[in-house]
Amino acid sequence: MGEGPDVLEVDMTGVGHVSPEGCAALFAALRAAREHGTRLIITRPNDQARSAMRKISLTRALARSLPDGDPTAA
């Protein structure tokens, strides 16, 4: 396996809704990033996206990959 970047940013500017399939895709991206030693961060999620990610504990999973902060930075 190749080495990945240190950080992969998913900018959610303009994303109006996150479906269950979208959350599954973010979990898959998180899993793939970790396999390559990459931290995944999600930036600029709207309130609906942030709520959806919290409901399925995606924000908790993302926070474990950050040493000090909110994985859904504004």
RAGI-V935493 format. One record per backbone hydrogen bond with DSSP energy under -1.0 kcal/mol. CO is the residue of the C=O (numbers start at 1). NH is the residue of the N-H. E is the energy in kcal/mol with one decimal. If there is no record, write none. Layout:
# RAGI-V935493
CO,NH,E
CO,NH,E
This chain:
# RAGI-V935493
6,39,-2.8
8,41,-2.5
10,43,-2.4
12,15,-2.3
19,23,-2.3
20,24,-2.2
21,25,-2.1
22,26,-1.9
23,27,-2.3
24,28,-2.4
25,29,-2.3
26,30,-2.4
27,31,-2.5
28,32,-2.5
29,33,-2.7
30,34,-2.5
31,35,-1.8
33,36,-1.0
33,38,-3.0
34,37,-1.6
36,4,-1.3
39,8,-3.3
41,10,-2.9
43,12,-3.2
46,50,-2.6
47,51,-2.5
48,52,-2.6
49,53,-2.4
50,54,-2.0
51,55,-2.4
52,56,-1.2
53,58,-2.4
54,57,-1.7
57,61,-2.0
58,62,-2.6
59,63,-2.3
60,64,-1.4
62,65,-1.5
63,66,-1.6
71,42,-2.5
73,44,-2.4
